[in-house]
Amino acid sequence: MAVAKFSVARLALTDFRSYGHLRLETDARPVVLTGANGAGKTNLLEALSFLVPGRGLRNARLGEVARREAGEPEDDSGRAWAVAAGVRGPQGVVDLGTGRDAAGLAAGGRERRVVRIDGETVRSQAELALHFAAVWLTPRMDRLFSEGGSARRRFVDRLVFGFDAAHAGRVAAYEQALRERARLLREAASGRRTDGAWLNALEDTMATRGVAVAAARKDMAARLAAFCAESPGPFPAAGIGLAGAVEGWLDDGPALAAEDRFRAALAAGRAADADSGTTGVGPHRSDLVVHDVATGVAAGQCSTGQQKALLIAIVLASARMQALERGSVPLLLLDEVAAHLDQRRRQALFEELLGLGAQVWMTGTETEVFRPLAGEAQFFRVADAQVAPAS
């Protein structure tokens, strides 16, 4: 089967982070961005990460990524920003655009992200997953296995987006119902009258969408585990799985039975959830569980270097899986990853990326680190939010 790959043909930024205006054209080869810390390299990767559903690689709010002049307050809520790109994929070149709707916000509306595909405004950012796939690694993710589970859930969801575009919509619907149910329970606890029928409807949405979200994550982890077991070269084999109440119900029986159990648990937990201000059960409580197959040690107990190696191995495995199962390779965004690997693992990483044929965008402060990619990649120098081909 011929394997296509997602790549960026052109990228245009307007008032995004440190960039007032930028236009960059690239071919389908890997992209290496070098420059001093603070030059704007990570901002380019973050812009690309907004071409898939979600809040980008920094998990930022819409207002946080708008460009600000020196001295402007950080709570400036009126500034717009835009990211536009021509992306190559199995469907040919597609024009994707997204940004902040500052006009609607100024008119008194709620903060909204606008998404356009081939010039047409679409209803939901979830539709981006129909046309583009990207996975990233950043220095902040070095703590993925030692901090709270929310970042791990987002990581799994990004992997699922590459196979199931509808997953983004299910996650959004579940989270919206989760927030609305919590609001109703707070009102009920304060003595205000609430709509019981609406509460039932919200819990039904949470049950149906939540079980679907959990099933998709669980299926992804099960399929990916086989690819992780074949980790290349010096990268460790990672054992992975999903742990949570809903996942356990799916182990015990069919999805419809899990939905019934979820509805019953939500109804029974209303008083406790109202008191705690949280929802005690659901896929928002699930977690990605990872261990080093060779040693059996949980990822959270491994050294920082071994945790990074496990994370790289999982990302590479997901790209191989997508190439085999979908016939396409996602865009890979690797921020300051290569510099912190020893020479053996760095060489293995480069070889794996070239073997995949992926367009990978990599950042670093020193060009020397990427010397093995000379002739295989396109090199750019970033300085003061300006990007130019490296000499």
N, C-alpha and C positions, 0 to 999 in steps of 0.2 A: 504494500500500500504506500502510495506517495504521501509524504509528510509535508504539510504546509507549516509555516511559522508566522506568528504575529510579529510585526516589526513596524517601526515608525518611519514614515517617509519624510514628514515635515512636522515641526512643532512650532506653535506660535503662542506667546504669553503676553498678556496685558495686565499690568498692575498686580502681578502675582509675586508675593514675597518680595525679594530684592529686585525683581525685574519689572521695569516700566514697560518696555516693549522688547520682545525678542522674536526672531524668526530663525529657525535652524533646520537645515535639510540634511538627511542622513540616508545612506544606503542600507541594505539589509544585514550588513556585517555587525559584529559587536561594536559597541561605542565605549570608549575610554575617556573619562573626564578627569583631568588632573588640575590641581591648583591648591592654593593655601587654604587652611581652615577658614571658613567664613566667606569664601569667594562666591558661593552660590551653587555649588555642585549638587548638594542634597536637595535644594529647591527645585532643580530640574527633574530629579527623580520623583519628588513629591507631586509635581505637576502631572507627570505621566501616570502616577498612581490614581489621580482623580478621573482617569478615563475608564475605570471600572467602578462598580457600585461600592459605596462606603465613604469613609472620611479620610481616605488617603493614608500614606505610610506614617504620618505623625498623629493620626486620629484627631485631626484638628477640626474645630468649629469653622463655619464658613467665614466668619469675620476675622479669624486669626490669620488667614493666609493673604488678606488684602495688603497691598503694598502701602507703606506709610513713609512719609518724609520724616527727616530728623525732627524731633520735638513734637510730632503729632501724638495725641493720646492713644493708648492701645485699645480703648473702648470706642474708637471711631466706628460707628455702626453703619455709616452711609456709603462706604467706598465699595465699588464693584470690582470684580476681577474676572478673568476669562482664560481658559486653556482650550486651545484648538489644535487638532492634529489630523493629518492624513495617515491612516494606519492600513498596512497591508495585512491581509488574512485570507482564509479560504474563499471568501466572497469577493476577492479583489481589494481595491483601495476604497476605504470608507472614510468619510469625513466625520469626525466626532468633535463635539464641542460641549463645554460645560462651564458654569460660572455662577456667580452670586447675583441674584435679582435685587440689586440695590434700589431700582425704581419702585418695585412693589413694596419694599421695606420702608422707603421714604413716604409712600402713600398711606402708611399705617397698617400694611399687611404683615404677615409673619415672615420670618426669614425663610428664603426658598432657594434651592439650587435648580438652575435651569439646565436642561440637557437637550442638545440638538444632534440629530443623526442625519447626515447628508442634507443639512440645512433646515430640516423639519424639527420643530419642537415636539418632544415626546413627553408622555405623562409621568414617567417614572425613570429614575436613574438605573433601576434594575434592567432596563432595556439595553444598557451599555454592554452587559454580559453576553448579549446575543452577537456582538460584533468584535469583541476584544477580550483578551485574557492576559493578566499580568500577576506575577508573584514577586514579593520583595523580601529582602533581608536588610536590616539596619542595625547599627550598634545598639540601639535601644532594645532590640529583640534579643540581645545576649542574655537578658534577664527573663526571657519568656518562661523558662521552666522553674524559676525560683520566686516569681511574683504571683499575683492573683490570676484566677482563671479566665477573666474577661478577655485578656489579650490572646490567650490560647484559643478561645472560642472564635474570635475574629480571624485568627490565622487559619483555622479549619474552614471557616465559611469562605474565605478567599480561595482556598483550594477547591471547594465545592463549586464556586461560581464558574470555574473553568470547564466544568462538565455539565452543569445544570443551571442555566440562566435563570430559571424560575425560582431558584433557591433564594435569591436576593429579595424577591417580592414576598416570599413566605416569611423570611426573617423580619422584614419591615412590618408586615401585618401583625405578626406575633408581638413584636416589641410595642407597637402602637396600642394593641389591646391590653398588654401588660400594664402600660402606663395609665390607660384610661380606667382599668379596674382598680388600680391603686388609688386613683383620685376619688372614685366613687366610695371606696372603703373608708378613706379619710373623712369624706363628708358624712358618711353614716356614723362614724365614731364620734364626730363632733355634734351629732344630734340632728343633722339635716336629713330631710327625707330624700331617699334615693329611688331610682327606677329599678325595681327588681327584675323586670323583663330585660332591660338593657344590660344589667349585670349578668344575667344568664346568657345573653347573646355574646357578651365579651368573653365569658368563660368557654363558650362553645368555640369561638374563634381561636382562643388560646389552645384548646384541646386539639382541634383539627390541624391548625398551622404548626403548633408546637410539636406534635407527633411527627409531622412531615419533616420539620427541621431536624429533629433528633434522628429520624430514620436516614436522612440524606447524609448527615455527619457520620453516623455509625457505618453506613455503607462505604463512604469514602475511606474511613480509617481501615476497614476490613480489606478493601481492595488495595489500598496503598501499602499495607503491611507486607504484602508479597514482594512489592518492588523495593521496599526498604531493606528487605532481607538480602537483596542483591546489590548492596551498596558498593560503589566502585572503589578500587584501590585502597588507600589508607583511611577512607572515611568509614566510621563505624556503622554497623547494621543497627537500625533502630526498631525496637518493638513498639507498636502504637495501638491505642484503643481509645474508646470513649466510655467514660464512667458517669452515671447519673441515674436517677429514679426512672425517667422516661425510657432511657436505653434499657434498663432492666426489665421494664414492662414489655418492651419489644422483644426481648429475649424469651419472655414467658409465653407470648402468644401473638396473634395478628394485630395489625395496626388499629383496627376498629375497637378491639378489646382494650388496647392501650389508651385510646381516646376516651373510652368510658371511664377507665380508672383515673385518668387525668381530670375529667370533669368532676368526678366524685371527690377527688382530693382538693380541688379548688373550692368546691362548695363547703366541704368540711373545714377548710382552713380559713374561712373568711374572718372570723373573730380574731384568730391569732395573727393573720396578716394585717388586719386593721391596727392591732396593737403594736406590731413591730414595724409597720410601714414598708414591709417587703412582701414578696410572694415566696413562700417557702419551698415550692416545688415547681419544676419546669425545666426546659432546656437552657434557660438562662442560668441554671445552677450546674449544668453539666461541665465536664472537664476533659481535656485531652490528656491522656496518660502515656508517657514515653519512658522507655528504659533502654539501656545499652544491652543488646542481645548477648554480646560476648561475656560481659561481666554480671549481667542481671541487675545492675545498679540503676535505680530510678534516675531519670535525667536531672531532677532537682538536686540530687546528691552528688552528681558528677562535678569535676572541675570545670571552671569557666571555659577553658579551651575545649574540653570534651563536649560540653553543652553546645558550643558553637559548631563543632564538627557534626554533632547529631542533627542540628537544625539544617545545616547545609545539605546533609545526606537526605533529609526528608524533602527539601525543596527540589533537589536533583531527581529524586525518585518520583515526585509528583509530575515533573516535566516529562520524564520517560514514560510514565503512565499515560499522560495526555497524548503524547505522540503516538503511542500504540493504540489506545482506545478511541481517540477522536481524530487521529491523523493530523494534529496540529500541535505546535510547541508554543507555550505562552511566552510573552515578553518577560524577561527576568531583570529585576532592578536590584543590584548588589551595591550597597553603600558602605564603603570602607571595610569590605570583607577580606580582600586578598592580602592586605598589608599585615593582618594579624594572624595569618597562617604560616606555619613553617614551610620551608621550600618544597618539601615533598608533597604536602597537601595542596599548596598553591598550584604546583604543576599539575596535580591530579584534577583540580578544579578547572583549570584552563582546558585541559584535554577533554574533560567531560562536556564542557560548554561548547567547544568546537565540534565535538562528536554529535551533540544534539542538533547543531545548526541553529541554535537560538540566537536571536538578537538580544544580547545582554548589555545593559547599561551599567558600567562599573565606575566607581569614583575612588580617588586616592590622592594623596599629596605628592607622591613621587612617581614619575613616569617609569623609572627603572624597575619598579615592581611588576610592570606589565610588559617588560621587554619580550618575554616568550610569545606575546601576541603580535609582535611586529610583522606587518604584512598580512595579518589575519583580521585586524580590527582597524577602525578609524579613530584617530586620536584628536581630542580637542583640549585646548587650554582654557580654563575658566579663571577670570580675574575681575573683581569689582562688578559682578553681574554682567560681564561681557564674555561671549564664547567665540573662540576662533580656532581654526585648524591648528594643531600643534606643528611646529616646524621640525 
